[in-house]
C-alpha cells in the first residue's frame, strides 16, 4: 500500500511499483513521433495500468513517470495516498531517494522504521536505481523477515549480486535512518506538475487551433535524431559510471594474496615434520594464502605399533588433529599460520593491458627460480572484476579482468627467489599454495586491463 511519510518536513512516497521498460515495450501503441513522449505502458504483471495511475507515477518520479531503469506507478486505489499532501507540496519517491545515496552496493535493500510508528519502509536499489518489481513496500515489523525471504528469491532473477542491508532493522550492516537518508542522499528532483497528456493535447488543439500541434510535431521531428543519440550516450555513460563506482569501492577492499605472504607461508610449511609419533605425512600440504589455513594428512608408517595417542603426544602444538580414521592408521590435521605479512591490491593504474600481460608473465617468472625448473599454465577465460553488476560491459571504456594462473617450482628454491617486481609481483593475487613431493604449486588470479575500442 502506498503511503506518504513525513520525515523532517519532507514528504516521502513509499509503496510504488516499478517496471522494467524493456518488459513493457510491447504494450506501447504505435503513434506519430510527436506524440510518442506522451504514451506510457498500459499493462503490468498485476493487470491494466490506468491513465490516472500513470499520472500518480509521474508525480512520484522525477523523469515524467520513469527513471533510467524502471517505470514507477501507483494503482488507482493507491493514488489516494497523494491526497494527503497539498497539491503544491513537494513529494519524493523513497526508492529513488535511497538509490541516490552515495556509494551504495550494487544491490541494496533499505529497511527503516517509520518515525513514531511500528511499521518499516522497505525498498531495493540495483545499480543506483529502483529495482523493477514490487520491491517498494511498507510493512509491519512482524512482516520484515518474511518480506526479505520473499525478495531473496525474486532478486535472483534480477541481479547476481548479494544484497547489502541498510536501515534500522536488526541485522542490517549499514545503519541508516529515514532522517539521515533525507540529509545524505544526493539531490533528487521533487515532484513536478504532471506533463501534458493526450487528452490535454486535444483540448489545446480546440482552443488555439492546429498551429500549436503542428509546431510540436515540427519540434519533435527536428530533435528526434539528436534525442536518440543522446539516449544512447546516456546509457553508455551510465554503464561506465556504475562500473567505475563499483570498481572504486571493491578494488581496494578486496583481500590480496601477495608474493610476500606466499614466501612466509611456504617457509612455515617447510618446518612441518615428515614423521610424528610413528606416523608419516601422507598428503600434500594445501594452504589458503589469504587465511593461512592449511590441511594435510598423516598415516601410520608401515607395521608401526604407534597409536593415535602416540601421535597426539608428539604433535608439539604445531597443528591440530581434525579426524582419526576408523582403520586406526590415518589422521587428518589442520594448522593456521599466523603473522603473515599484510598485503593490499596494487594501484589500478599500474596494471597492464591484458593483451600484453601473458607475454610479460612467463619471462618474469622464469627469472624467479635460478634452476629454471618452472612449469605452469595460463587460462583463457577472463572474468570481469567486480562481478555481478548486470551492465553492458561493451559500453565501459576500460574494464579490469582476471585470469587464472598456476606455477610449479622446486621447494628448495624458495630462499633463492628474489624480490620480484612488475606484473608477476604486483598483478597476481595468489589463492592457494600446495607443497608435496618436493615441489610447490601456486594458483591465483592475474589482473589486467581491457580497453573497449
Buried (B, 14 or more C-beta within 10 A) or exposed (E): EBBBBBBEEBBBBBBBBBBBBEBBEEBBEEEEEBBEBBBBBBBBEEEEBBEEBBBBBBBBBBEBBBBBBBBBBBBBEBBEBBEEBEEEBEBBBBBBBBBBBEEBBBBBBBBBBBEEEEBBBBBBBBBBBBBBBBBBBBBEBEBBBEBBEEBEEEBEEBBEBEBBBBBBBEEBEBEBBBEBBBEEBEEBEBBBEBEEBEEEBEEBBEEEEEEEBEEBBEEBEEEEEEEEEEEEEEBBEBBBBBBEBBBEBBBEEEEBBBBBBBBBBBEBBBEBBEEBBBBBBBBBBBBBBBEBEBBBBBBBBEEBEBBBEBBEEBBEEEBEBEEBBEEEBBBBBEBEBEEBEEBEBBEBEEBBEBEEBBEBBBEBBEBBBEEEEBEBEBEEEBEBBBEEBBBBEEBBEBBBBBBBBBBBBBBEBBEEBEEBEEBBBBBBBBBBBBBBEEBBBBBBBBBBBBEEE
